[in-house]
Amino acid sequence: MLSSVPAPMSVYGPVVKIHPVVLASICDSYERRNEGASRVIGTLLGTIDKHSIEVTNCFSVPHNESEDEVAVDMEFAKNMYELHKRVSPTEVIIGWYATGFDITEHSVLIHEYYSREATNPIHLTMDTALQSGKMNIRAYVSAQMGVPGKTVGVMFTPLTVKYIYYDTERIGVDLLQRTRVLPSRTKGLTSDLSQVAGSAARVQDMLTTVLAYIEDVLSGKVAADNSVGRFLMDLVNKVPTISAEDFENMLNSNINDLLMVTYLSNLTQAQIALNEKLVLL
């Protein structure tokens, strides 16, 4: 299941959907950059459909950059892409990324290379140095401009950016969010039972909010919204009709099955460990 969070970036063109693992990989590459390097670049991998570009993976590409010239290890980029294709054959090159806030003259040269590897590639910039006070993330697509038959320039047009994630990625994102309020900036993974308790508490809070809204509508404090009413009706219709006694019996049965599986797995682990010790005798 996919969920999305819109970013404040909107113009014409395809929507660029970025997964959290891509942003984490770019930050990691920036932290591990060579001494003296001002920025890092890399290849973006993902899928393309009619109206959107989904960025699901990336890898950094070594390069040297000075005021006068830029050199990119093209052979490394090709070899890395060949290795990625063995693991994820559906992911293709969709563009490249660079850390920083601005598009430089060297960006145009690097973009020309990726234009040979992908059709109309995107360019993603990520302000890892927080030059603008926050980590701005922007996506661009290039377009030629100029007079026909004369010198042709390149113009980078911004695209709409959205952040999306799978349910498994949401666990990591929530964990990182919780570290923001901790002095040590560290947080361990919670147990399965704690996650279930947290999810149940969030569901209870949402139900409390919904009930308060319904009571305000019935009392006339808040004007009724037909769209909200339809959503609530769909939600109620999805809840199965079952008595409290039958639900309790079903829950207890599932818990017993889970405890049995846990017991058998622990017993199997103990037998394997005992067998290994007997073999060593």
C-alpha positions as semicolon CSV with decimal commas, in nm:
position;residue;x (nm);y (nm);z (nm)
1;M;0,000;0,000;0,000
2;L;0,130;0,344;-0,096
3;S;0,076;0,668;0,091
4;S;0,182;1,012;-0,019
5;V;0,263;1,352;0,126
6;P;0,256;1,650;-0,112
7;A;0,547;1,891;-0,126
8;P;0,510;2,265;-0,186
9;M;0,634;2,251;-0,545
10;S;0,394;2,267;-0,838
11;V;0,416;2,349;-1,205
12;Y;0,336;2,181;-1,532
13;G;0,477;1,841;-1,623
14;P;0,486;1,494;-1,469
15;V;0,467;1,449;-1,093
16;V;0,791;1,328;-0,933
17;K;0,720;1,082;-0,649
18;I;1,015;1,024;-0,416
19;H;1,053;0,743;-0,163
20;P;1,221;0,802;0,176
21;V;1,502;0,555;0,103
22;V;1,618;0,781;-0,181
23;L;1,643;1,085;0,045
24;A;1,826;0,885;0,311
25;S;2,072;0,751;0,055
26;I;2,147;1,102;-0,075
27;C;2,209;1,231;0,278
28;D;2,435;0,935;0,350
29;S;2,636;1,000;0,032
30;Y;2,677;1,364;0,130
31;E;2,801;1,273;0,479
32;R;3,052;1,027;0,328
33;R;3,178;1,262;0,056
34;N;3,549;1,305;-0,010
35;E;3,737;1,571;0,178
36;G;3,710;1,903;0,000
37;A;3,410;1,802;-0,211
38;S;3,133;2,064;-0,212
39;R;2,860;1,835;-0,337
40;V;2,785;1,480;-0,447
41;I;2,598;1,354;-0,753
42;G;2,436;1,024;-0,839
43;T;2,196;0,831;-1,059
44;L;1,823;0,811;-0,990
45;L;1,641;0,484;-1,057
46;G;1,269;0,418;-1,073
47;T;0,973;0,377;-1,300
48;I;0,788;0,604;-1,540
49;D;0,422;0,609;-1,636
50;K;0,207;0,852;-1,830
51;H;0,161;1,117;-1,561
52;S;0,428;1,053;-1,299
53;I;0,786;0,951;-1,233
54;E;0,846;0,735;-0,925
55;V;1,197;0,749;-0,776
56;T;1,256;0,426;-0,582
57;N;1,635;0,395;-0,564
58;C;1,963;0,574;-0,632
59;F;2,339;0,541;-0,607
60;S;2,619;0,797;-0,590
61;V;2,869;0,846;-0,873
62;P;3,228;0,962;-0,808
63;H;3,319;1,293;-0,969
64;N;3,571;1,574;-0,946
65;E;3,459;1,931;-0,980
66;S;3,643;2,260;-0,999
67;E;3,561;2,609;-1,122
68;D;3,677;2,530;-1,477
69;E;3,588;2,166;-1,537
70;V;3,400;1,863;-1,413
71;A;3,489;1,495;-1,450
72;V;3,239;1,215;-1,386
73;D;3,327;0,844;-1,360
74;M;3,093;0,723;-1,636
75;E;3,228;0,367;-1,625
76;F;3,143;0,339;-1,255
77;A;2,789;0,462;-1,323
78;K;2,738;0,203;-1,600
79;N;2,871;-0,084;-1,387
80;M;2,655;0,013;-1,091
81;Y;2,346;0,028;-1,309
82;E;2,419;-0,317;-1,451
83;L;2,442;-0,455;-1,097
84;H;2,115;-0,285;-0,998
85;K;1,940;-0,436;-1,300
86;R;2,021;-0,785;-1,172
87;V;1,840;-0,712;-0,845
88;S;1,558;-0,487;-0,971
89;P;1,512;-0,530;-1,347
90;T;1,206;-0,302;-1,348
91;E;1,404;0,000;-1,228
92;V;1,547;0,215;-1,506
93;I;1,758;0,531;-1,513
94;I;1,522;0,827;-1,482
95;G;1,770;1,106;-1,411
96;W;2,030;1,219;-1,162
97;Y;2,061;1,407;-0,836
98;A;2,299;1,662;-0,689
99;T;2,327;1,806;-0,343
100;G;2,305;2,181;-0,319
101;F;2,056;2,458;-0,369
102;D;2,139;2,595;-0,715
103;I;2,185;2,460;-1,067
104;T;2,539;2,532;-1,186
105;E;2,701;2,540;-1,529
106;H;2,848;2,199;-1,461
107;S;2,496;2,066;-1,402
108;V;2,419;2,131;-1,769
109;L;2,716;1,917;-1,877
110;I;2,623;1,632;-1,644
111;H;2,262;1,652;-1,761
112;E;2,376;1,607;-2,121
113;Y;2,530;1,272;-2,028
114;Y;2,212;1,150;-1,860
115;S;2,013;1,267;-2,163
116;R;2,193;0,994;-2,355
117;E;2,104;0,733;-2,090
118;A;1,737;0,825;-2,045
119;T;1,464;1,003;-2,238
120;N;1,400;1,347;-2,091
121;P;1,573;1,275;-1,756
122;I;1,490;1,465;-1,439
123;H;1,737;1,654;-1,222
124;L;1,683;1,640;-0,846
125;T;1,848;1,890;-0,612
126;M;1,864;1,842;-0,236
127;D;1,987;2,119;-0,008
128;T;2,174;1,899;0,240
129;A;2,375;2,197;0,368
130;L;2,053;2,380;0,461
131;Q;2,161;2,692;0,275
132;S;1,802;2,813;0,261
133;G;1,737;2,730;0,625
134;K;1,571;2,398;0,546
135;M;1,632;2,092;0,331
136;N;1,468;2,202;0,006
137;I;1,410;1,924;-0,245
138;R;1,335;2,022;-0,603
139;A;1,300;1,838;-0,932
140;Y;1,358;1,978;-1,279
141;V;1,332;1,877;-1,641
142;S;1,538;2,042;-1,912
143;A;1,413;2,212;-2,227
144;Q;1,610;2,369;-2,508
145;M;1,567;2,738;-2,574
146;G;1,706;2,982;-2,828
147;V;1,677;3,088;-3,191
148;P;1,674;2,809;-3,454
149;G;2,009;2,783;-3,627
150;K;2,182;2,985;-3,357
151;T;2,328;2,904;-3,018
152;V;2,086;2,688;-2,820
153;G;2,066;2,707;-2,441
154;V;1,907;2,486;-2,179
155;M;1,634;2,588;-1,936
156;F;1,547;2,381;-1,629
157;T;1,174;2,380;-1,555
158;P;1,062;2,278;-1,202
159;L;0,824;1,987;-1,153
160;T;0,575;1,890;-0,886
161;V;0,735;1,684;-0,607
162;K;0,554;1,441;-0,378
163;Y;0,687;1,213;-0,106
164;I;0,541;0,864;-0,104
165;Y;0,616;0,554;0,100
166;Y;0,522;0,192;0,140
167;D;0,387;0,063;0,470
168;T;0,727;-0,089;0,550
169;E;0,898;0,245;0,486
170;R;0,648;0,420;0,713
171;I;0,789;0,227;1,011
172;G;1,133;0,377;0,955
173;V;0,994;0,726;0,893
174;D;0,792;0,717;1,216
175;L;1,098;0,597;1,407
176;L;1,306;0,885;1,274
177;Q;1,032;1,131;1,365
178;R;1,036;1,012;1,726
179;T;1,409;1,080;1,756
180;R;1,351;1,453;1,700
181;V;1,218;1,507;2,052
182;L;1,480;1,296;2,230
183;P;1,797;1,460;2,370
184;S;2,014;1,165;2,261
185;R;1,864;1,160;1,909
186;T;1,847;0,780;1,930
187;K;1,551;0,548;1,949
188;G;1,537;0,169;1,946
189;L;1,284;-0,042;1,762
190;T;0,971;-0,119;1,960
191;S;0,832;-0,468;2,010
192;D;0,540;-0,603;1,810
193;L;0,311;-0,575;2,111
194;S;0,407;-0,210;2,162
195;Q;0,338;-0,135;1,796
196;V;-0,006;-0,295;1,822
197;A;-0,079;-0,094;2,137
198;G;0,034;0,228;1,967
199;S;-0,180;0,158;1,661
200;A;-0,482;0,084;1,880
201;A;-0,428;0,410;2,070
202;R;-0,411;0,608;1,743
203;V;-0,730;0,442;1,618
204;Q;-0,903;0,529;1,946
205;D;-0,793;0,892;1,916
206;M;-0,925;0,911;1,560
207;L;-1,257;0,759;1,665
208;T;-1,281;1,016;1,945
209;T;-1,226;1,295;1,691
210;V;-1,490;1,150;1,458
211;L;-1,745;1,114;1,740
212;A;-1,683;1,472;1,853
213;Y;-1,739;1,595;1,496
214;I;-2,066;1,398;1,465
215;E;-2,193;1,535;1,796
216;D;-2,112;1,891;1,686
217;V;-2,300;1,837;1,358
218;L;-2,605;1,693;1,537
219;S;-2,609;1,981;1,784
220;G;-2,577;2,240;1,507
221;K;-2,237;2,373;1,615
222;V;-2,075;2,268;1,288
223;A;-2,228;2,270;0,940
224;A;-2,270;1,926;0,788
225;D;-2,030;1,831;0,506
226;N;-2,170;1,584;0,253
227;S;-1,827;1,455;0,150
228;V;-1,734;1,378;0,512
229;G;-2,069;1,205;0,559
230;R;-2,005;0,982;0,257
231;F;-1,662;0,888;0,389
232;L;-1,811;0,800;0,727
233;M;-2,084;0,593;0,563
234;D;-1,825;0,398;0,363
235;L;-1,628;0,343;0,683
236;V;-1,930;0,209;0,870
237;N;-2,025;-0,021;0,583
238;K;-1,677;-0,175;0,583
239;V;-1,705;-0,279;0,949
240;P;-1,832;-0,641;0,961
241;T;-2,149;-0,709;1,157
242;I;-2,038;-0,933;1,443
243;S;-2,140;-0,966;1,804
244;A;-1,902;-0,887;2,087
245;E;-1,903;-1,250;2,204
246;D;-1,816;-1,386;1,859
247;F;-1,541;-1,125;1,819
248;E;-1,390;-1,219;2,156
249;N;-1,394;-1,590;2,068
250;M;-1,231;-1,522;1,733
251;L;-0,962;-1,303;1,894
252;N;-0,885;-1,561;2,163
253;S;-0,860;-1,833;1,899
254;N;-0,612;-1,631;1,695
255;I;-0,407;-1,552;2,005
256;N;-0,392;-1,922;2,095
257;D;-0,275;-2,006;1,745
258;L;-0,007;-1,738;1,764
259;L;0,115;-1,863;2,102
260;M;0,129;-2,218;1,968
261;V;0,340;-2,111;1,670
262;T;0,571;-1,914;1,899
263;Y;0,610;-2,214;2,129
264;L;0,689;-2,450;1,842
265;S;0,944;-2,209;1,694
266;N;1,121;-2,172;2,028
267;L;1,118;-2,551;2,073
268;T;1,269;-2,596;1,728
269;Q;1,544;-2,345;1,801
270;A;1,626;-2,525;2,127
271;Q;1,647;-2,863;1,948
272;I;1,876;-2,720;1,680
273;A;2,106;-2,565;1,939
274;L;2,114;-2,895;2,136
275;N;2,192;-3,090;1,819
276;E;2,483;-2,857;1,734
277;K;2,634;-2,908;2,079
278;L;2,594;-3,287;2,055
279;V;2,770;-3,289;1,717
280;L;3,067;-3,104;1,864
281;L;3,113;-3,365;2,140
